[in-house]
Amino acid sequence: MKAARAGGVQGSVTSIDQETELLKRVAAGDGEAFAELFTRIAPRVLGFLVRLMRRRSLAEEALQETFLQIWLRAEAYRPDLGSPLSWALKIARSRGIDLLRRDGLGHLSTTQRTCLAE
């Protein structure tokens, strides 16, 4: 059981290392690296955005804006501050909130508005 956990942790560290390397290549303008990074993390980012926004169409728009931002600002990623996924989720949260504000927050509950304000 301990060996399986250790393998799982090692596997995730390797994944983070691979995604960090992909971001370095994206910063250098490597479109293939961008496509691979998208394939790896976009499903998790989209899932987060769907939960945040409660509307898949808006979540998909936010996902597109998130990855545009990643493409344009990949050189700004700092591995010492978190994983590539956490960086992408931070960008996604900002893009999602921007879209919700632009779309209007009228359809959100008071609790959801409070969460977005934090």
Secondary structure, 3 states (H helix, E strand, C coil): CHHHHHHHHHHHHHHHHHHHHHHHHHHCCCHHHHHHHHHHHHHHHHHHHHHHHCCHHHHHHHHHHHHHHHHHHHHHCCHHHCCHHHHHHHHHHHHHHHHHHHHCCCCCCHHHHHHHHC
